[in-house]
Amino acid sequence: MTSSVTFEKINEVKFNMDNIYDQPDPRSYFQELRKFDYSIPDVAKPVFQKLISGLRRERHHTIHILDLGCSYGVNSALLKHDLSMDDLYEHWNHEKLADATPEEVIQHDRRFFSDLRETADIEVIGIDQSKNAIACAEEIGLLNEGLVLNLETEALPPAAKEGLAPVDLMISTGCVGYVTEKSFERLLPAVTQDTQPWIANFVLRMFPFDAIEQTLSEWGYTTEKLDGQTFVQRQFASDDEQQQVLEQLRQKGIDPTGKEAEGQLLAEFFLSRPAKEAAARPIEELALA
Ligand SMILES: C[S@@+](CC[C@H](N)C(=O)[O-])C[C@H]1O[C@@H](n2cnc3c(N)ncnc32)[C@H](O)[C@@H]1O
């Protein structure tokens, strides 16, 4: 069985939110996810910030980030600005916006984000299969560049290759599971043209990471998992979803007692770096420092 088939089966137990991923503005995405206290970009933020600092110390330039499954530029909004998910939930829930057209929302967002101070010297390219989310993120100014791509089903267009050469750090939150090793296989030739980026993925515990790890190892990467740490992705959407996920975890040999059994979907953090760099500095020193 290929990973995409395995992941499809695992995804069947997850509450389906596909309807909010491709709307003409970010309101539905944030209004729906707020109900489940979706928080993985928030808890990932300090880890990504530490990696950015670590990379800056070594590379001495603006850090170029590629966010896979970036949606409306969520990680970019948090990393570029002094904002939390609560701030974004509040922003896109604003009563004044209730009757606004998508165009008015985007104009308002553009002003809102351009008035905010940028707190990090980063540039963010985002990839997502959602045309609307990428268009919004680019128009609002949250992405320096957006690529509408589903690398599970299509090759990386040759024109996109050059723009991905400077990538220092690839990140993802809430995306592995929708994407498999196929997307990584298609990205690696492009992102490793200059220097090899670090690759940082937050992955729900029910999705195996081994096939992605294997693909990355063929490109000289060592993958480490941050041991003993879980990160809250969101509340379960229903008892039924929780029961099915607990069953999936048990089948995978993972004990959910005191973890998902308490009511939240949990992710783990995987960091993949060129073997030499991974050997020189342990993940704990970088991600927890
Ligand atoms: C749960 S959302 C996570 C978005 C964002 N990273 C966050 O944490 O808020 C999953 C995203 O993955 C995107 N996605 C799903 N399948 C994809 C694929 N095959 N290729 C690219 N993006 C995909 C969806 O459009 C959606 O924006």
The ligand as a Gaussian input file, in Angstrom:
#p B3LYP/6-31G(d) Opt

LIG

0 1
 C       -5.418000      22.109000       8.065000
 S       -5.016000      23.215000       6.777000
 C       -3.474000      23.848000       7.450000
 C       -3.171000      25.216000       6.937000
 C       -2.070000      25.969000       7.682000
 N       -0.787000      25.319000       7.523000
 C       -2.412000      26.100000       9.139000
 O       -1.850000      25.379000       9.977000
 O       -3.294000      26.916000       9.452000
 C       -4.439000      22.148000       5.475000
 C       -4.042000      22.885000       4.199000
 O       -3.450000      21.931000       3.308000
 C       -3.886000      22.225000       1.991000
 N       -3.737000      21.010000       1.183000
 C       -4.438000      19.863000       1.269000
 N       -3.971000      18.971000       0.381000
 C       -2.952000      19.568000      -0.274000
 C       -2.068000      19.156000      -1.311000
 N       -2.129000      17.953000      -1.838000
 N       -1.123000      20.028000      -1.732000
 C       -1.040000      21.286000      -1.205000
 N       -1.863000      21.716000      -0.211000
 C       -2.797000      20.877000       0.237000
 C       -5.331000      22.679000       2.167000
 O       -5.781000      23.429000       1.044000
 C       -5.231000      23.494000       3.452000
 O       -4.938000      24.844000       3.161000

